[in-house]
Amino acid sequence: MYNKTVMVIVFCFLVIFIAPSAQTDQLLSHPGVTIDAENSPAFNWNSEVTYACDYICGDANGDGSVNISDAVFIINYVFVGGDAPYPIEAADVNGDVSCNVSDAVFIINHVFIGGPAPAACPYLINIIDLQPGDDTVNGTANILDTTMFRVVLWAKTDRWYVQPLVTEPYTYIRGDGSWSNFTHPWDRMVALLVDLSYVPGSTRDYHPSMDPGVVCWDEYPDKSIKYINWSNYRWRIKNADLVGPGPNYFSDDGANVMIDQEDRLHMKIDFRDNKWYCAEVVLDHSLGYGIYSFKLDSRVDSLDYNTIFAGFIYETINEEFDIEFSQRLAAPFNAQYVAQPWYTPGNMEFFNMPGSSQTSHSFEWRPDKIVFNSWNGHADIPTPTTLIHTWTYTGEDIPLPGNERMIFNLYLYGGEAPVQGVEDEVIITSFGYSNK
Protein backbone atom coordinates (compact mmCIF):
# COMPACT_ATOMS: atom_id res chain seq x y z
CA MET A 1 0.00 0.00 0.00
CA TYR A 2 2.89 2.36 0.81
CA ASN A 3 4.43 2.10 -2.66
CA LYS A 4 1.07 2.70 -4.27
CA THR A 5 0.53 5.76 -2.11
CA VAL A 6 3.94 7.17 -3.01
CA MET A 7 3.20 6.68 -6.70
CA VAL A 8 -0.10 8.49 -6.39
CA ILE A 9 1.57 11.38 -4.53
CA VAL A 10 4.13 11.72 -7.32
CA PHE A 11 1.22 11.68 -9.73
CA CYS A 12 -0.41 14.49 -7.76
CA PHE A 13 2.73 16.62 -8.03
CA LEU A 14 2.71 16.12 -11.77
CA VAL A 15 -0.91 17.08 -12.19
CA ILE A 16 -0.96 20.13 -9.94
CA PHE A 17 -0.50 22.34 -12.95
CA ILE A 18 -2.41 20.29 -15.53
CA ALA A 19 -5.28 18.59 -13.69
CA PRO A 20 -6.67 20.78 -10.91
CA SER A 21 -9.75 18.55 -10.57
CA ALA A 22 -10.38 14.81 -10.73
CA GLN A 23 -13.28 12.53 -11.48
CA THR A 24 -13.16 10.12 -8.51
CA ASP A 25 -15.56 11.73 -6.02
CA GLN A 26 -16.74 10.82 -2.54
CA LEU A 27 -19.77 13.02 -1.99
CA LEU A 28 -20.16 14.72 1.36
CA SER A 29 -22.79 13.69 3.84
CA HIS A 30 -25.23 16.56 3.44
CA PRO A 31 -27.12 16.18 0.16
CA GLY A 32 -28.82 19.25 -1.16
CA VAL A 33 -26.25 21.67 0.24
CA THR A 34 -24.29 23.66 -2.32
CA ILE A 35 -21.35 25.68 -1.10
CA ASP A 36 -20.47 28.91 -2.84
CA ALA A 37 -16.81 29.23 -1.90
CA GLU A 38 -16.42 32.67 -3.46
CA ASN A 39 -19.24 34.12 -1.40
CA SER A 40 -18.54 32.28 1.87
CA PRO A 41 -17.73 34.40 4.94
CA ALA A 42 -14.17 35.70 4.70
CA PHE A 43 -12.55 33.61 7.43
CA ASN A 44 -9.14 31.98 7.22
CA TRP A 45 -9.12 28.16 7.39
CA ASN A 46 -7.71 28.13 10.94
CA SER A 47 -9.96 30.89 12.30
CA GLU A 48 -12.92 30.71 14.65
CA VAL A 49 -15.04 29.12 11.90
CA THR A 50 -13.07 25.89 12.04
CA TYR A 51 -13.35 25.98 15.82
CA ALA A 52 -17.11 26.42 15.57
CA CYS A 53 -17.25 23.49 13.16
CA ASP A 54 -15.06 21.40 15.47
CA TYR A 55 -12.64 20.55 12.68
CA ILE A 56 -9.86 22.18 10.68
CA CYS A 57 -10.60 22.20 6.98
CA GLY A 58 -7.82 20.19 5.36
CA ASP A 59 -7.02 18.19 8.50
CA ALA A 60 -8.20 14.93 6.95
CA ASN A 61 -6.42 12.66 9.45
CA GLY A 62 -7.51 14.62 12.53
CA ASP A 63 -4.06 15.33 13.95
CA GLY A 64 -4.73 19.05 14.40
CA SER A 65 -2.71 20.39 11.46
CA VAL A 66 -2.74 20.54 7.66
CA ASN A 67 0.29 18.94 5.97
CA ILE A 68 1.34 16.31 3.44
CA SER A 69 0.05 13.48 5.66
CA ASP A 70 -3.48 14.75 5.04
CA ALA A 71 -2.96 14.43 1.29
CA VAL A 72 -1.73 10.86 1.83
CA PHE A 73 -4.78 10.14 4.01
CA ILE A 74 -7.18 11.37 1.30
CA ILE A 75 -5.36 9.37 -1.40
CA ASN A 76 -5.54 6.22 0.70
CA TYR A 77 -9.26 6.78 1.24
CA VAL A 78 -10.12 7.47 -2.39
CA PHE A 79 -7.87 4.91 -4.11
CA VAL A 80 -7.08 2.05 -1.73
CA GLY A 81 -10.05 1.91 0.64
CA GLY A 82 -8.38 3.49 3.66
CA ASP A 83 -10.19 5.04 6.60
CA ALA A 84 -12.59 7.87 5.76
CA PRO A 85 -11.77 11.40 6.96
CA TYR A 86 -13.93 12.43 9.90
CA PRO A 87 -15.85 14.51 9.45
CA ILE A 88 -15.79 14.05 5.70
CA GLU A 89 -16.21 17.84 5.31
CA ALA A 90 -12.67 18.28 6.69
CA ALA A 91 -11.32 16.71 3.49
CA ASP A 92 -13.29 19.03 1.17
CA VAL A 93 -10.45 21.53 0.99
CA ASN A 94 -11.47 23.09 -2.32
CA GLY A 95 -15.11 23.57 -1.32
CA ASP A 96 -16.69 21.54 -4.14
CA VAL A 97 -18.81 19.43 -1.72
CA SER A 98 -16.91 16.22 -2.49
CA CYS A 99 -13.78 14.41 -1.38
CA ASN A 100 -11.53 13.35 -4.24
CA VAL A 101 -7.94 13.41 -5.45
CA SER A 102 -8.26 17.10 -6.32
CA ASP A 103 -8.43 17.79 -2.58
CA ALA A 104 -5.11 15.98 -2.09
CA VAL A 105 -3.65 18.00 -4.96
CA PHE A 106 -5.00 21.18 -3.34
CA ILE A 107 -3.20 20.38 -0.07
CA ILE A 108 0.08 19.56 -1.84
CA ASN A 109 -0.22 22.80 -3.78
CA HIS A 110 -0.84 24.74 -0.56
CA VAL A 111 1.94 23.08 1.47
CA PHE A 112 4.74 23.01 -1.13
CA ILE A 113 3.99 25.75 -3.62
CA GLY A 114 2.21 28.34 -1.50
CA GLY A 115 -1.18 27.84 -3.11
CA PRO A 116 -4.41 29.01 -1.52
CA ALA A 117 -5.40 27.73 1.91
CA PRO A 118 -8.25 25.24 2.28
CA ALA A 119 -11.75 26.67 1.93
CA ALA A 120 -13.44 28.07 5.01
CA CYS A 121 -15.80 25.86 6.95
CA PRO A 122 -19.21 26.00 5.24
CA TYR A 123 -21.22 25.66 8.46
CA LEU A 124 -21.40 28.19 11.26
CA ILE A 125 -23.83 29.04 14.07
CA ASN A 126 -23.73 32.17 16.22
CA ILE A 127 -25.62 33.31 19.31
CA ILE A 128 -26.31 37.03 18.82
CA ASP A 129 -26.42 39.74 21.53
CA LEU A 130 -27.36 37.44 24.42
CA GLN A 131 -27.18 38.92 27.90
CA PRO A 132 -27.44 37.28 31.35
CA GLY A 133 -31.07 36.87 32.34
CA ASP A 134 -32.48 37.04 28.80
CA ASP A 135 -35.46 34.77 28.19
CA THR A 136 -35.10 34.85 24.41
CA VAL A 137 -32.12 33.55 22.42
CA ASN A 138 -31.44 34.88 18.92
CA GLY A 139 -28.82 33.88 16.41
CA THR A 140 -27.81 33.07 12.86
CA ALA A 141 -26.81 29.91 11.00
CA ASN A 142 -24.62 29.91 7.92
CA ILE A 143 -26.37 27.27 5.79
CA LEU A 144 -28.04 27.22 2.40
CA ASP A 145 -30.61 24.45 2.91
CA THR A 146 -32.76 25.06 5.99
CA THR A 147 -34.61 21.76 5.49
CA MET A 148 -31.49 19.72 6.28
CA PHE A 149 -30.52 21.41 9.55
CA ARG A 150 -32.12 22.66 12.75
CA VAL A 151 -31.03 24.49 15.89
CA VAL A 152 -31.30 22.92 19.34
CA LEU A 153 -30.83 25.08 22.45
CA TRP A 154 -29.51 23.78 25.76
CA ALA A 155 -29.56 25.76 29.03
CA LYS A 156 -27.32 24.85 31.96
CA THR A 157 -28.17 25.31 35.62
CA ASP A 158 -27.41 22.26 37.76
CA ARG A 159 -27.23 20.26 34.50
CA TRP A 160 -28.08 20.80 30.83
CA TYR A 161 -31.76 21.07 29.84
CA VAL A 162 -33.12 21.17 26.30
CA GLN A 163 -34.98 24.40 25.43
CA PRO A 164 -37.61 25.63 25.20
CA LEU A 165 -39.56 22.41 25.93
CA VAL A 166 -38.88 18.68 25.88
CA THR A 167 -41.89 18.33 23.57
CA GLU A 168 -40.63 21.17 21.33
CA PRO A 169 -36.83 20.82 21.24
CA TYR A 170 -36.18 22.24 17.79
CA THR A 171 -35.65 25.85 16.79
CA TYR A 172 -36.28 26.25 13.09
CA ILE A 173 -34.08 28.35 10.85
CA ARG A 174 -35.66 31.08 8.75
CA GLY A 175 -34.88 31.49 5.08
CA ASP A 176 -32.40 34.29 5.80
CA GLY A 177 -30.48 32.07 8.27
CA SER A 178 -31.79 33.75 11.44
CA TRP A 179 -33.43 31.88 14.32
CA SER A 180 -35.02 32.73 17.67
CA ASN A 181 -36.70 30.97 20.59
CA PHE A 182 -37.58 31.48 24.26
CA THR A 183 -35.76 29.80 27.12
CA HIS A 184 -36.09 29.08 30.81
CA PRO A 185 -33.55 30.51 33.32
CA TRP A 186 -29.95 29.57 32.57
CA ASP A 187 -26.33 30.04 33.64
CA ARG A 188 -24.82 28.93 30.33
CA MET A 189 -26.46 28.65 26.92
CA VAL A 190 -25.47 26.41 24.02
CA ALA A 191 -26.87 26.54 20.49
CA LEU A 192 -26.28 23.45 18.37
CA LEU A 193 -26.61 23.26 14.59
CA VAL A 194 -27.72 19.65 14.04
CA ASP A 195 -28.52 17.45 11.07
CA LEU A 196 -31.54 15.18 10.71
CA SER A 197 -29.86 12.28 12.55
CA TYR A 198 -29.72 14.17 15.84
CA VAL A 199 -31.76 12.87 18.81
CA PRO A 200 -32.34 15.64 21.40
CA GLY A 201 -33.65 14.00 24.58
CA SER A 202 -34.38 16.14 27.66
CA THR A 203 -31.29 16.48 29.87
CA ARG A 204 -27.53 16.01 29.66
CA ASP A 205 -24.87 15.53 32.34
CA TYR A 206 -22.17 16.25 29.76
CA HIS A 207 -21.68 19.00 27.22
CA PRO A 208 -24.44 18.79 24.57
CA SER A 209 -22.01 19.35 21.70
CA MET A 210 -20.63 15.84 22.29
CA ASP A 211 -23.73 14.17 20.82
CA PRO A 212 -23.80 12.57 17.35
CA GLY A 213 -25.48 14.66 14.69
CA VAL A 214 -24.00 17.97 15.89
CA VAL A 215 -22.50 19.87 12.96
CA CYS A 216 -21.24 22.90 14.88
CA TRP A 217 -22.11 24.88 18.00
CA ASP A 218 -21.80 28.17 19.84
CA GLU A 219 -21.91 28.91 23.55
CA TYR A 220 -22.48 31.87 25.86
CA PRO A 221 -20.62 33.29 27.69
CA ASP A 222 -17.72 31.32 26.15
CA LYS A 223 -16.72 27.87 24.96
CA SER A 224 -16.58 25.50 27.93
CA ILE A 225 -15.32 22.27 26.40
CA LYS A 226 -11.75 21.27 25.69
CA TYR A 227 -10.29 18.86 23.13
CA ILE A 228 -7.07 16.98 22.72
CA ASN A 229 -5.58 15.55 19.54
CA TRP A 230 -3.99 12.25 20.50
CA SER A 231 -3.07 9.06 18.63
CA ASN A 232 -4.35 10.62 15.39
CA TYR A 233 -7.85 11.12 16.79
CA ARG A 234 -9.72 13.97 18.40
CA TRP A 235 -11.04 13.51 21.95
CA ARG A 236 -13.31 15.63 24.10
CA ILE A 237 -12.43 16.01 27.78
CA LYS A 238 -15.26 15.57 30.25
CA ASN A 239 -15.77 18.47 32.65
CA ALA A 240 -18.73 18.13 35.05
CA ASP A 241 -19.59 18.02 38.73
CA LEU A 242 -21.11 15.02 40.52
CA VAL A 243 -22.07 13.04 37.42
CA GLY A 244 -21.73 9.41 36.45
CA PRO A 245 -19.97 7.18 36.68
CA GLY A 246 -19.87 7.73 40.39
CA PRO A 247 -21.15 10.37 40.93
CA ASN A 248 -17.75 12.05 40.62
CA TYR A 249 -16.17 15.38 39.82
CA PHE A 250 -14.61 15.22 36.34
CA SER A 251 -12.09 17.87 35.35
CA ASP A 252 -10.53 19.02 32.07
CA ASP A 253 -7.63 20.55 33.97
CA GLY A 254 -4.12 19.62 32.90
CA ALA A 255 -3.67 18.03 36.30
CA ASN A 256 -6.18 15.35 35.26
CA VAL A 257 -5.72 15.00 31.50
CA MET A 258 -2.37 15.72 29.86
CA ILE A 259 -0.33 14.65 26.83
CA ASP A 260 3.43 14.44 27.39
CA GLN A 261 6.29 15.00 24.96
CA GLU A 262 6.17 11.34 23.92
CA ASP A 263 2.49 11.72 22.95
CA ARG A 264 1.37 9.57 25.85
CA LEU A 265 -1.97 10.36 27.46
CA HIS A 266 -1.86 10.80 31.25
CA MET A 267 -5.13 10.39 33.15
CA LYS A 268 -5.04 11.18 36.85
CA ILE A 269 -7.24 11.27 39.93
CA ASP A 270 -6.06 14.15 42.10
CA PHE A 271 -7.18 15.95 45.25
CA ARG A 272 -7.56 19.73 45.27
CA ASP A 273 -10.03 22.26 46.61
CA ASN A 274 -11.15 19.57 49.07
CA LYS A 275 -12.45 17.39 46.19
CA TRP A 276 -11.27 14.29 44.35
CA TYR A 277 -11.22 15.01 40.60
CA CYS A 278 -11.42 12.23 38.00
CA ALA A 279 -10.65 12.04 34.27
CA GLU A 280 -12.49 10.96 31.12
CA VAL A 281 -11.88 11.43 27.39
CA VAL A 282 -14.39 10.61 24.66
CA LEU A 283 -13.63 10.00 20.98
CA ASP A 284 -15.56 12.60 19.01
CA HIS A 285 -17.05 10.19 16.46
CA SER A 286 -18.18 6.62 15.90
CA LEU A 287 -15.81 4.07 14.33
CA GLY A 288 -18.12 1.02 14.16
CA TYR A 289 -17.07 -2.59 13.77
CA GLY A 290 -13.34 -3.24 13.86
CA ILE A 291 -10.36 -3.85 16.12
CA TYR A 292 -9.74 -1.34 18.92
CA SER A 293 -6.50 -1.45 20.90
CA PHE A 294 -4.62 0.56 23.51
CA LYS A 295 -1.21 0.26 25.12
CA LEU A 296 -0.43 1.17 28.73
CA ASP A 297 2.77 2.51 30.27
CA SER A 298 1.70 2.08 33.88
CA ARG A 299 0.58 -0.72 36.17
CA VAL A 300 -3.14 -1.30 36.63
CA ASP A 301 -2.91 -4.16 39.11
CA SER A 302 -2.03 -1.81 41.99
CA LEU A 303 -4.73 0.85 41.59
CA ASP A 304 -6.46 1.89 44.79
CA TYR A 305 -9.32 -0.39 45.89
CA ASN A 306 -11.86 2.33 44.95
CA THR A 307 -10.20 3.33 41.65
CA ILE A 308 -11.50 2.07 38.31
CA PHE A 309 -9.79 2.47 34.95
CA ALA A 310 -11.68 1.45 31.82
CA GLY A 311 -11.44 1.51 28.05
CA PHE A 312 -14.81 0.83 26.47
CA ILE A 313 -17.36 1.35 23.70
CA TYR A 314 -20.53 3.11 24.81
CA GLU A 315 -23.80 4.23 23.27
CA THR A 316 -26.31 3.43 26.03
CA ILE A 317 -26.07 1.52 29.31
CA ASN A 318 -27.21 -1.63 27.50
CA GLU A 319 -25.14 -0.99 24.35
CA GLU A 320 -21.68 -1.09 25.82
CA PHE A 321 -18.70 -3.38 26.29
CA ASP A 322 -15.72 -2.78 28.54
CA ILE A 323 -12.22 -3.66 29.59
CA GLU A 324 -12.12 -2.64 33.25
CA PHE A 325 -9.34 -2.70 35.83
CA SER A 326 -10.60 -2.58 39.40
CA GLN A 327 -9.94 -4.53 42.57
CA ARG A 328 -13.42 -3.61 43.80
CA LEU A 329 -15.49 -4.34 40.69
CA ALA A 330 -13.69 -7.57 39.83
CA ALA A 331 -12.99 -8.85 43.36
CA PRO A 332 -11.33 -11.21 44.13
CA PHE A 333 -9.65 -10.51 40.75
CA ASN A 334 -8.42 -7.12 39.51
CA ALA A 335 -9.71 -7.01 35.91
CA GLN A 336 -12.76 -7.94 33.88
CA TYR A 337 -14.21 -8.00 30.39
CA VAL A 338 -17.89 -7.03 30.26
CA ALA A 339 -20.70 -7.03 27.70
CA GLN A 340 -23.53 -4.90 29.07
CA PRO A 341 -25.86 -5.40 30.76
CA TRP A 342 -23.37 -6.91 33.18
CA TYR A 343 -26.01 -8.76 35.20
CA THR A 344 -26.94 -11.07 32.32
CA PRO A 345 -25.43 -14.51 32.98
CA GLY A 346 -22.35 -15.09 30.83
CA ASN A 347 -21.70 -11.38 30.17
CA MET A 348 -18.61 -11.05 32.41
CA GLU A 349 -15.16 -12.61 32.37
CA PHE A 350 -12.78 -12.07 35.31
CA PHE A 351 -8.99 -12.33 35.32
CA ASN A 352 -5.89 -11.01 37.07
CA MET A 353 -3.48 -8.44 35.67
CA PRO A 354 0.18 -9.04 36.59
CA GLY A 355 2.50 -6.37 37.96
CA SER A 356 3.60 -5.23 34.50
CA SER A 357 4.18 -1.58 33.65
CA GLN A 358 3.78 -2.18 29.91
CA THR A 359 0.67 -4.02 28.72
CA SER A 360 -1.61 -3.96 25.67
CA HIS A 361 -5.35 -4.57 25.35
CA SER A 362 -7.80 -4.96 22.50
CA PHE A 363 -11.31 -5.91 21.51
CA GLU A 364 -12.38 -7.05 18.09
CA TRP A 365 -16.00 -6.08 17.51
CA ARG A 366 -17.88 -8.05 14.86
CA PRO A 367 -21.60 -8.68 14.20
CA ASP A 368 -21.39 -12.15 15.74
CA LYS A 369 -18.70 -11.79 18.42
CA ILE A 370 -16.46 -9.59 20.54
CA VAL A 371 -12.95 -10.92 21.12
CA PHE A 372 -11.10 -9.44 24.12
CA ASN A 373 -7.33 -9.74 24.57
CA SER A 374 -4.76 -8.52 27.10
CA TRP A 375 -1.02 -9.18 26.85
CA ASN A 376 2.35 -8.11 28.22
CA GLY A 377 4.46 -5.62 26.26
CA HIS A 378 3.65 -3.30 23.40
CA ALA A 379 3.71 -5.69 20.46
CA ASP A 380 0.75 -5.20 18.12
CA ILE A 381 -0.56 -8.73 18.69
CA PRO A 382 -0.11 -11.20 21.54
CA THR A 383 1.90 -14.39 21.41
CA PRO A 384 1.39 -17.51 23.56
CA THR A 385 4.15 -16.31 25.90
CA THR A 386 2.88 -12.71 26.27
CA LEU A 387 -0.87 -13.38 26.46
CA ILE A 388 -2.42 -12.51 29.82
CA HIS A 389 -6.04 -13.35 29.08
CA THR A 390 -8.46 -13.73 26.18
CA TRP A 391 -12.23 -14.12 25.95
CA THR A 392 -14.64 -14.44 23.05
CA TYR A 393 -18.19 -13.22 23.71
CA THR A 394 -20.93 -14.54 21.41
CA GLY A 395 -24.01 -13.78 23.50
CA GLU A 396 -27.16 -11.84 22.66
CA ASP A 397 -25.89 -8.44 23.81
CA ILE A 398 -23.47 -7.58 21.00
CA PRO A 399 -24.41 -3.98 20.13
CA LEU A 400 -24.96 -2.69 16.62
CA PRO A 401 -22.86 0.23 15.37
CA GLY A 402 -24.58 3.59 15.42
CA ASN A 403 -23.69 6.53 17.62
CA GLU A 404 -21.30 4.71 19.93
CA ARG A 405 -18.08 6.27 21.20
CA MET A 406 -14.74 4.96 22.41
CA ILE A 407 -14.13 6.22 25.96
CA PHE A 408 -11.34 6.06 28.52
CA ASN A 409 -12.04 6.99 32.11
CA LEU A 410 -10.34 6.88 35.48
CA TYR A 411 -12.77 7.35 38.35
CA LEU A 412 -13.79 6.42 41.88
CA TYR A 413 -16.34 3.77 42.73
CA GLY A 414 -19.51 5.53 43.97
CA GLY A 415 -17.52 8.75 44.26
CA GLU A 416 -15.86 7.34 47.40
CA ALA A 417 -12.42 8.67 48.31
CA PRO A 418 -9.42 6.39 47.69
CA VAL A 419 -8.95 3.92 50.53
CA GLN A 420 -5.24 4.70 50.66
CA GLY A 421 -5.91 8.44 50.39
CA VAL A 422 -3.44 8.87 47.52
CA GLU A 423 -3.76 9.98 43.91
CA ASP A 424 -3.82 7.48 41.03
CA GLU A 425 -2.51 7.82 37.48
CA VAL A 426 -2.77 5.73 34.31
CA ILE A 427 -0.56 6.40 31.27
CA ILE A 428 -1.89 5.33 27.86
CA THR A 429 0.88 5.12 25.29
CA SER A 430 -1.42 4.92 22.25
CA PHE A 431 -4.83 4.05 20.87
CA GLY A 432 -5.36 2.24 17.58
CA TYR A 433 -8.23 1.19 15.35
CA SER A 434 -8.50 -0.96 12.24
CA ASN A 435 -11.66 -1.65 10.24
CA LYS A 436 -10.04 -4.65 8.56
Secondary structure, DSSP 8 states (H G I E B T S, - for coil): -HHHHHHHHHHHHHHTTT-S--S-EEE-S-TT----GGGS----TTSHHHHHTTS-TT-TT-SSS-SHHHHHHHHHHHHH-----SSGGGG-TTSSSEEEHHHHHHHHHHHHH--------S--EEEES--TT-SEEEEEE--S-TTSEEEEEEEESSSEEEESBTTB-EE---TTSEEEEE----SEEEEEEEETT----SEESS-GGGSTTEEEEEEESS---EEEEETTEEEEE--EEEETTTTEEE--STTTEEE-TT--EEEEEEEETTEEEEEEEEESS---SEEEEEEESS-STTS-TTEEEEEEEEEETTEEEEEEE-TTTTTTSSEEEEESSTTSTT-EEEE---S-SSEEEEEEEETTEEEEEEEESS-SS--TTTEEEEEEE-STT---SSS-EEEEEEEEGGG---TT---EEEEEEEEEEE--
